[in-house]
Amino acid sequence: MKLLRYGARGAEKPAMIDVNGTIRDLSGHIDDLVGDTLSDHSFAKLRNIDPTSLPEVDASTRIAACVGNVGKFVCVGLNYADHAAESGMDLPDEPVIFFKATSSIMGANDDVEIPRNSVKTDWEVELGVIIGKEAKYITKADALGHVAGYCVINDLSERDFQLHRSGQWVKGKSADTFGPIGPWLVTRDEVPDPQNLKMYLEVNGHRYQDGSTKTMHFDVATIIAHLSHFMSLQPGDVISTGTPPGVGMGQKPETYLKRGDSIVLEIEGLGCQRQLVGESK
């Protein structure tokens, strides 16, 4: 299934995509895509619904983040060999973990805001993993069974804040609008191999990133199992798994986002994001 949330901020409703690409409202069956509604049991019930029996949603409606009430927004750094090289950093011996503030989360096609005093706002297309079942001290073999589904994430980053403003990377990762998630949550049964997904990102029509999850340093199962030994993962938690090469910091000369830019990013089978760039409000 392809599940999503739609509507104005603070009034989002759950929905699914039917075989014709039409958005169908699910609010008569679940309140939202949060917590226990992301379980295998809940998804089994949703699969039994005839999509044509559901109200159709206007295609022009706002698409929100594909999961609500996110408890943790966990990210993995330097998880593609070529990206580590363009960043001038060595590949890590175990996953490099950092967090984005959940207040950065927004819809896939909402406008991106360049933060005040920013000089190096950058882009990163990433595979997102949404947890559907609590994971605590689990093995790699069991890890994917704890996944509700997958999505597209743009891990927007302010490199000057991230690398030169002291402390952890979170300062450069957490500005409002720096976490577009979606457009869809694609359930794990429709993604049999998360390590074989093509992905790209373009700015103003120029393709900067063109990669595949095949080249991840640590695969999805390894990441989930590793995290579960340091913190419990709860339904609705989101993991962003790293980016392939082609970020603005790695260009020669370095290239960063500016007002009026257009960003398009897509991961095979998971949908496309389209964002316009403006200034912070």
N, C-alpha and C positions, 0 to 999 in steps of 0.2 A: 504493500500500500504506500501511497504518497499522501502524507498527512501534513496539514498546515494550520496556521492561525491567521485570521483576517480581521480587519476592522480598525477603528481609531484606537490610539494609544489609551490603555486603561479599560478598553471595552472590547478586547479581542475575543473572538469566538473560534471554536475548532471546526475544521473542515477536512474533506478528502478530495482528491482529484480522481474523476472517473476515467474510463478508457478513452474518452474523447477529449480529455484535457479540461473538462468543465469542473469548476469548483462547486462542491456540494456541502451544504451546511450540516454539521454533526451535533449542533448544540442541543438537539432533542434527545441525544443519546449519552453524551458526556459534557461536562461543564467546560473543560479546557484540556489541553495537552500538557499535563503536569503530573508529577508524582506517580500514583498508582495507576493512572490511566495509560501509562507507558509500559505496563506489564504485558507479558505474553497472554495472560488470561483476558485482559482488556482488549488487546488487539484481536484475539480470536473472536470475540463478540462483534467487533467492528467489521471483520471480514464476512460475517454472515448477513450484513446489511446490503440490501439492493440499492446501489447508489442512485438509481433512477427514482427511488422513492423519497429521496432527500431534496430539500429546497435548493434551487440553483442560486449561486451567488454571482452578482454582477462582476464581470471580468475586470472592470476598472477599479475595483475596491483595493484598498491598501492591504498588502501582504505583510504580516507581522513576523517577528521571530518565530521559528517553527516549534519552539518549546517555551513554556512560561514558568515563572517562579524558579528560575535557575538558582540552585544553592551554591554550586562551585563552578567557576569557569577556569578550568585548568589548561595550561598550554605546555607544549614541548618545544624546546629550542634546539637549533642546530641538528635537526633530524634528517637532513638530506646532505650527502657528502659534498655535492657541488655548492650548495648554499653555505655550508660551513667554510669552504674554501674562499668563496667570494666575500665572506665576512671577515676573513683573516683569522679564523679560529679553528682549533683542532676538533676533530670528532670526539665526543665524550665517551667515556667507558660505560656510563649508564645514563638513562634519560635525564636531560636538563629540564627541570620543572619550574614554572613560574605561573602566576595568576594574572588574569585580567579582572578588573572590577566588573561585577554584574551590571552596574549602571551604564557600561559601555554597550550593552546589547541593544540591537535595533533590528528592524526588518531588512530583508535582503535588498530592497530597492529604495530605502530611505536615503536622504541626503547625508553625505559625510561632512562633518565640520572640522576644519583645521583649527587646532587649539590656539588660544592666545599665546603669543611669543614663540610659536612654532617656527622652526627653520628647516626641519627635515621630516615632514610627514610622508610615510612610506606605505607600501601595500604588501600583502602576503596572501596568496590563495592557499587554503588549507582544507584538508579533510577533517570534518567535525564528527565526533562520536558522541551519541546521546545515550546515557546509561538508563536502563529500564528495570534493573534488579540490583539490589544492594550487593556490592562487591567488597569483601573484607578478607584479606589474607588468602586470596585465590591463586590458582595455578594458571600458567599460560594456556594449558589445554582447556580450561574451563572459561577463559576470559570472554570469548565472543558470545557465550550464552548469556552474559549480563548486559548485552547491548540491545537497546530498543531500536536504534536505527542510526543512519548516517546523514550528513548534510554538508553544505558548502559554508565555509567561514572565510571572511576577509579579516585577517589578523592585522588590522591597521596599527602602525607604530610610529611614534615620534622618536627618531634615532638620537637626536641630541639629548632629549629628556632621558632616554633609555640608557645611554652609554656614558653621559657626562654630567649627570645631575645627582650622582651619588646613590648608593644603595642598590636595591634589586631592580630588575627590568620593569617592574609594575608601573613605575612613573611614566614610562614611555608607551605603555600598552593600554591605559585605562581611561583615556579621555572619552567623554560622551561621543557616541556614534562610532567608536573604534571596534565594535563587535557585531557586524552584520551576520546573522545566522539564518540560513534557509536558502531558497524559499520553502523547501519541503523537508520534512523528516521522512526519509525513505526507509521503511522497515528492513531489518537485517536479512529477511528471507529473499528480498529483491537485490541484495548485494552479496552474492555468494563468496566473492573474493575481494575484500577491501584493499588488497595489495596489488590490484591490477586495474586501476582507474586513471584514465587520462585527465589532465587538468591544465587550465591555462588562465592567464590574466592579461588584459589589454588596457592601456591607458590612451585615450584619444585615438583609438583604432590601431595603435602599435602594440604588437604582442611582445611583452617583456618576459612573461613566464610561460613555459610550454613543457610540462613535465608529466610524471606519472608516479603514483604511489608505489610502483615497483622499486623505486630507488630510495625508499625510506631506510634509514640506518637501523631504527628499531620499529618493528611492525606493530600494528594495532594491538594484537593480543599481548605482546610483551609490555607495551605501555600500560595497558589496563592492569595486568597482574602486578607490575612494578608499583604503580600508584597505590594499589590496594594494600600494600605492606607498609605504607606511610600514612594513609588516611582511608577511611571507609568511603566508598563511592555510593551515592544515593540516587534513586530514580530522579531523572531530570538534570543531573549534573552533566556538564558539557566538557569534552576534551578536544582541544585543537592540536593536531598531531604534527605540526611543522610544515615548512614550505620548501618547494624546489627553488633552484637558482633563478635569478632574474629580477630580484628586488631592486628598488631604486638606489639603495646604498651601494649595490654591486656594479652599477653602471659606470662607464668612464666617458665623460665625467659623471659624477653622482647626479641623479635625477629624482626630484621629489614632487609631490602633488602640489597643485596650486589652484586657486579659485577658478571655477569654470571647467575644470577637467572632468572627463567622463571615464568611469571605470566599468569594465565588463569582465566577469570571471565566471568560470563554469567548471564543474567536475562531471565526468561522464556518468549519466544516469541520475544525477542528483539535482539537476536544475542549474539555472543561470541567475546571477546577481547583476544588477545595473545600478550604479550610483553616480550622482553628480556631486561635485565638491564645492563647498562654500566655506565661509568663515564662521567661527564660533559665535554663538548668540550671546 
